[in-house]
Amino acid sequence: TNLKQAKIDKENRKRKVKRFILDARKVSFTQIDEQVNDAIRRLYFSTLRERRKHASTD
């Protein structure tokens, strides 16, 4: 029974680690998405501003 229990414990640990890694991955992906979106937004608005400046001088 000890061997059986050890096997079960090992499986449970594996599952916990897997879940932890998956959760960590999810978090980092959403953070990356947010950072990319922010960067794109900033870039877009800065180019808009530049275009408006040039449009008013033309």
C-alpha positions, -999 to 999 in steps of 0.1 A, spaced: 0 0 0 29 23 6 41 19 -29 6 25 -42 3 57 -21 37 69 -33 25 65 -69 -7 84 -62 13 112 -45 36 114 -75 6 116 -99 -10 143 -77 23 163 -76 26 160 -114 -10 173 -118 -4 202 -95 28 212 -113 11 209 -147 -18 231 -135 6 256 -120 26 258 -153 -6 262 -173 -19 289 -151 15 307 -152 14 305 -190 -21 319 -192 -11 348 -170 20 356 -190 0 354 -223 -26 378 -211 0 402 -198 19 400 -232 -14 406 -250 -21 437 -229 14 451 -234 12 445 -272 -22 461 -273 -10 491 -253 20 495 -276 -1 493 -308 -26 518 -293 2 542 -285 18 538 -319 -16 543 -336 -24 574 -317 10 589 -321 8 584 -359 -26 599 -359 -13 630 -341 16 633 -366 -8 630 -395 -30 657 -380 0 680 -376 10 675 -412 -25 679 -424 -29 712 -407 4 725 -422 -4 714 -458 
